[in-house]
């Protein structure tokens, strides 16, 4: 527990910052590409610049955030798994619970977005996703990316192998349960309100 709490905090901060900086960079890159203009090469230019930007973020987080901390804490494999999965699991539960409490109404679900943003920023832009289930999937994809990057840091700085099977099983169970609940709530309230997840 003494190792888990600080590691969980740093992972939460890393997850939040990576999404914020990634989203900010994504929009800036697309704005600049559209402003400068590359003819018929806009999509390719955006893809190359976005990939380069993601690689730079990956290197910066590894060098300035994770290298010293992972070596300092030297956590066990189970502690690393729990820390890296916590934001995704808590965020998914919060999103699903908010949808259930709101009786399947997506606009009422949005009132929980500030709390959800504090837990997991990548699961809190529901007005753009326009669907609770879509938000769950998009947020999960980003979190899988951050988890993969984190475990690459663990392999590099701690010589910890990536437990793909454990991670996949836990994430799959979480998504399956949340999807079933969201689908059930949507069907339950569909006759009264067609807007839902």
N, C-alpha and C positions, 0 to 999 in steps of 0.2 A: 504493500500500500504506500509505503514511503517513496518508492520509486515510481509507482503508477501515477499518483496525483500530479507531480510536476511534469512527467512525460505526457500525460493526457492534456495538461494545460498547453504545453508547447505545441503538441500536435493540433489542438483546437485552433491556436493562434496561426499556425502554419496553414491550416485548411482555409481559414477565413481570409488571410492575406493573399494566398495564392489565387483564390477565386476573385477577390476584389481587384488585384493587380492584373490578373489575366483578363477579366472582363473589360477593365479600363483600357488595357493595351489593345484588345481586340477591336473595340470601337474606334480608338484613335487610329489604328492601322487602316481600318476600312474607310475612315473619313479622309485620311491623307491620300490613300490610293485613289479614291473617287475625286478628290480635289486636284491632284496632280494629273491623273489620267494616264493610263498605259495602253490606250487603244483597246484592242481585243484581248489584252493580257492582264486585265484587272484582277480576274479571279486567281490566276496563277501567281501574280505579284502578291496578292493578299495572303495566299496560302504559304508562300515562301517566307514572307515577313512574319506571319503568325507563328510558323514553326520555329523560326530563328528566335523570336521573342520568348516562346515557351522554353526553348533550350537554355536561353540566358537566365530565365527565372529559376529553372531547375538547378543550374550551376550555382547561382547566388544563394538559394535556400540551403543547398547542400554545404557550401563553404562557410556561410556566416551563421546559420541556425543549427544545423544538425551535426556537423562533424565533431565539435567539442562536446556537445550535450550528450550525444549517444555514447561517446567514449567515457564521459564523466559518470553517467548513470549505469552504463553497462547492463541494461535490463534483460530479463529473460524473454524467451520467445512468446510466452503467453501474455506477458505485460505489453509487449509490442503489438500483439494482435488486438488486445482489448483497447489499447490507446488509439490505434489507427481506425478501429471500427466504431468507436463510441459516437463521434459526431454524426455519422451516417445513420446509425440505429436510432439514436435519440431524435434526430431530425425527422426521420421517417415516421416514428411513432407520434411525434408532435403534429406533423402534417396530417396524418390519418385521423388522430384524435380530434383535431380541430374541425376536420370535415364532418366527422360523426356528430360532434357537439352542435355544429351548425345545421344539422338535419339535411346534409347533402347539398346545401346551398353554397355555391362557390364564392359569392360576394360576401356572405357572412364569414366564410372561412378566412377571408383576407384580413379580418380584424386581428387574427393571431400572427400575422406576418412579422411584426416587430419582435415578438418573443422568439419566433422561429429563426429570424435573422441572427439573433444573439446565439442561438444554438448551432445553426448551420446556414451560413449566408447563401449557399448554392441551392437551398431548397425554399427560398423566401421570395422569389420573383414571380409569384403566381399570376399577377395581372398580365404578364407577358406570355406565360405558358397557356393561360386560359383553360386549363384543365388540371385537376389535382393529380390524376394519374400520370399525365404528361410531365408535370412538375416533378413527381416522384422519380420517373425514369431519367429525365434530364439531369436532375440533381445527383442521382445514383451514378450516372456515367461520369460526371465530373469527379465525384468522390472516389470512384474506382481508379481514376487517373491519379489523384493525389495519393491514394494508398499505394499504388504501384511505384510512384516516385519515391515515397517514403521507404518502402522495402528495398528499393535499389540503394538508398543511402545506408540502410541497415546491412545490406550485403557488402557494401564498399567499406564501411567504417567499423563494422562489428563482425564481419564474416558470417552473418546470419543468412541462411538460405530462405528464400521466399516460400512460405507455406501456402501455395496456391490452392490446394484442395480445401484446407480449413477456411481460408478466406472466402472461397467460392461458395461453400456450403452455408456459411453463416449469412453472407449477403443474399444468397438465393432464398433462404428461409425467410429472412426479413422482408424482402420484396414480395415474396409469394403471399405471406400473411397480410401485409398492407394492401396488396392488390385485391385479395379476396374481400377484405373489409370494405375498401373503397367501392368495389363492384357491387357488393351487397347493399350498401347504403344508397348507391346510385339507383339501383333497381327498385329499392323500397320507396324512394321519393320521386321516381321518374314521372308517374302520372300527375303529380302536383307541380313539379318544377323540373323542367327538362335541362336546366343548366346544372352540370355536375362533373364529377371526375370520371 
